Amino acid sequence: MIQNSEQTSLSSYRLVFTGDGTDTAPTEFPLGITDGEIDLHDAAWGGKGTETKANRLCMIILADQAGSGTLAVTGACDGGPEEYIASLVLTVGGTVETGTNRWVETIALTSYHIAEDSILVADNADNHVSKFGFDAAGYRYINFYSSAFTNVTWVKVYVRYF
């Protein structure tokens, strides 16, 4: 019999958010958040009842052309308020997906995460697809807010768990 600690979950990137840069991040924080772009209790995210396998989330971000913007990431648990996890200043450059679509290749991270050692940006500023990851333990819902776009009309956030 395989114990849970011996299991590994393989997931694939999924499009979870498309932003046009006009979002307003939260300024009020009422108790009782009940939804988000991601619900980590959902089976699609490895959830089973009130448990989840999504211990960490990894994000990559695509834009329609070179430019910049900001993405706020928030999380919430049942009965709690929405909490800021991070603010990401995005630079979209020469890392091509197809046509004019470009991957975010530089992310400037401002962390609000309680687990400061468990939030990071990888493969940053080197003409690769930049990745943002954080420890999702304790969160059920994850939300995104895009703003302050320059020369970009949309971003798409793809997420996988591990």
N, C-alpha and C positions, 0 to 999 in steps of 0.2 A: 504494500500500500504506500502510495506517495503522500507524504505530509505536505500541507500547504507551504511550508517554508522551503520545500524542495522544488516547487513548481516555478515555471517561468512563463510569463505571458508575452506573446508576440502580438503586436498590434500594428496597424498601418496608419499612415497619415490620413486624416479626414478633414475636409473643409468644414469649419464650424462657424466662421464669421466672415461676412463681406461688409466692409465699411467704406463710406464715401467721404469721411473726414468732417462730417457735420455733427457728430455726437457730442453730447454734453455729459461729462462724467458726473457721478453722483455728488451732490452737496448735502443731501439729507441721508440719514442712516437709520431707518426704522427697523425694528425687530420683525422677524417673521418672513424673510425672503423665501419664496417658493418656486423660483425657476431661474434658468440661466441658459446661455448658449450650450453649455455642457452640464449634464446631470451625471455625476460620477456614480450614482446608484443604479443608473440605467445599465442593462445588460450589454449594450453596445460599447460601454466603457469598462467592461469587466465586472460590473456591479452584480451583486447577488444578495437580494434582500436589503439589508442595511449595511452591507460590506462592499468594498471596492478593491480591485486589484491595481487601480491607478495610483500608485504611490508617488510617481513623478510624472509630470507632463513635459513634453518637448514640443516646441512650436517653431515653424518656419513660416515666413510671410512673403507673399507675392504681391507685386504692384503692376499697374498697367504701363508704367514708364519710369524713367529715372526721375528722382526727386527726393522729397522727404516728408515726414509726418510724425505724428505721435500716436501711440497706442497705450491706453490704460488697461490694466488687467486687474480684475477684482474677483473675490471669492466669498462664499457664504456657506454656513452650515444651517441645518434645520433650527429654526427658532432664533437665529442670530441676525445681526445686521450685515449688510454688504461691507466687505473690508478690502481696502486697497492692498494688492500684492506687489504691483510694480507699475512704473511709468517707463515706457520705452520710446526713446527718440530714434526714429528709423531713418537710415540713409539707403536709398535705392540707387544702385549704380550700374556697373557694367556686367553683372552676372546675369546672363540671359537665360530665360526659360524658353520662350519662343517668340518670334516677331519682336514687338516692342516690350513685351512683358519681361520684367526684371525681378530678380529675387532681392530681398533686403540683404545687404552684405555688411552693414554696420549697425549695431544696436548699442545706444548709450543707455545703460540701465540705472534707474533710481529705484532702489528696493525699499519696500515697506513691509517685507515678509518677516514674520517673527523668527523664522529659522534662517537667519542671515547667511549661514554657511551652506544653505541648501538652495540657493538661487544663483543662476549664473548665465552668462552669455558665452557661447563657444564658436570657434571658427570665425572670429570677428575681424573685419577690415582686411581681408586678404583675397578678394575676388572669389570667395566661396559663398555658399548659402549659409548665412549666419543663423544660429539656433539659440533659442531662449528656453531655459528649463527651470522648473522649481518643484519643490516638495509639496505635493497636493494633500498630504495627510491632514485630516481634520476638516477639509472642505467637501461640500457636496456640489455646489453650483459654481461655475466659472463664467464670468462675463467679460466682454471687451468693449472698448469705446475708442473710436478713431477721431482724430482732430488735427488741426493745424497743417493741412496738406499744402505742399508747394510743388506744383507741376505734376502731381499725382491725382487721379480722379477716383481710384479705388485701391483697396488692399484686401487680400484674402488671407485669412489665418488658417493654417493647417496644423492639426494637433495629433500627436500619438501619445500613448501612455506606456510606461514601463515600470 
